[in-house]
Amino acid sequence: AGLLTQPLAAGITRDLLRAPSLAEPVTLLPDANSKIVDTDPIEGVRIIAYEGTGSITIHASHGFGSTSESFQDLLEKLSAQSNVASVIAHDHPGFGLTKRPSQRRKYMLGGDVALALTRNASSVVFVGHSMGAVS
């Protein structure tokens, strides 16, 4: 067997670890504020978005090993502020419900995704924790 199909503990192969058979992400979305969108450069990005009535867009970026759901309560509360137009968080590639990239080099911090999701906003505040604060 090749390197990528050598058996690991408990009969798991490296192929399975690379491309496990998972449920479609859209079937796992927890509420109406979550959705799967395609952005340039990443397809199948899971976002959480709340709409407000103001003019400021807030984008939250999670840390390593976390998901956009770590901001769920904060997003909802921020959207109620009178100066906030929308609040958005996305799952970085390979985390949460965002698709796993087909190539390792496409695993990135997610700054490109954040910019794609906020490109039409006139005023944006970016917040993050851990790895997300760097992106």
N, C-alpha and C positions, 0 to 999 in steps of 0.2 A: 504494500500500500504506500501511496505517496505521503509526503509530510503532512498534507492537509487532511488526510483521512486516517491517520494513525489513531487507534482507539485510545481513549483517555479513561480515567476512572469511571466505574459504573456503566461502561459501554457507551459513553457519550463520545461522539467523534468531533473533531475540529470543524468539520463542515456544518454540523448542527449548531455549534457555538457561533459560527459566522452568519448563518442564515436560518434561524429557527422558524418554525411554522407558527405564526402568531395570528390572532384574530385581526380582522381589518380594524385599523385605529378608529375609524369613524363609528364603529359599533361600541367603542369603549368610552366615548365622550360623556362626561358626567352631567352636563347641563346645556341649556340653549346658548350660553355665552361662550362655549367652546366650539371650535370648528377646525377643520383641516383645510389649509390653503396652499397654493403653489406660489412660490416667490422665485425671483431670479437672484441667486443661483440654486436654490434648494427647492425641490418639490416635496409635497406632503408634510408641510410644517403645521404642527398643532399650535393654535393660538387661543388665548382667552382674551376677550375684548368686552368692555363695557362702554356705553356711550353716555356722555354728559351734555351740558348745555353751554359750556364756556368755550375758550379759544386755545387752551393748552392741551397738548397730547403728552401723555406720560407712557414711557415704555420701560417695563421691568424685565431684567435679565437674571435668570436663576444661576446658582452656583453649580460646581461639579457634583455629580451624583444626585442632583435635585431635579425638579420639574417646575413648570410654570405654576402649578397648583400651590407652590409655596407662597405665592403672592395673592391667592384667591381672595382672602378677606380684605387685604389692603386695597386691591383693585376695586372692589365693590365700594369701599368707603371713599376712596379718592374720586370715583366717578360722581359721587354725590356733592362734591365741592362745586361751587358756582362758577369757578374759573376754569374748570376742566372740561375739555371737549370729548376726550376719549382716553381710556387707559388700556394698554395692550401688554401682554406677556406672551412669549413663545417658548416652546421646548427646543433646546439646542439639538442639532443633528445627532441622532443616536440616543437621545434621552427622552423620557416620557413617551408621548405618542407620535413624535416626529419620526419619519422614516430614517432608517439607517442608511448612510451614504454607501454607494457601491464601491467607492474608492477611499482609501484611508486619507488621502490628501484633502478630501472634501469635508472631513471632520474639522470644523473651525469654531472659533469662539462664538460666532453668530452675529458679529457686527454687521455683516452684509445683509443678513435677514432683518435685523433691527432697522437698518436704513431703508430697506425695501418696504417694510411695513409702515414706516412713518414718512415716506418721501413726499407726500402731499400735504403734510401738516405745516402750518406756518410757524408754530412755536412748539419745541419738543424738549422734554426733560427726560434724560435717561437715568435710571436707577438700577442698581444691581448688588448682589452679594457674592462673595467668594469670586470664582472665575467670571461670573456675570458682570462684576464691576469693572473688569478689564475689557470686556468686549464692546 
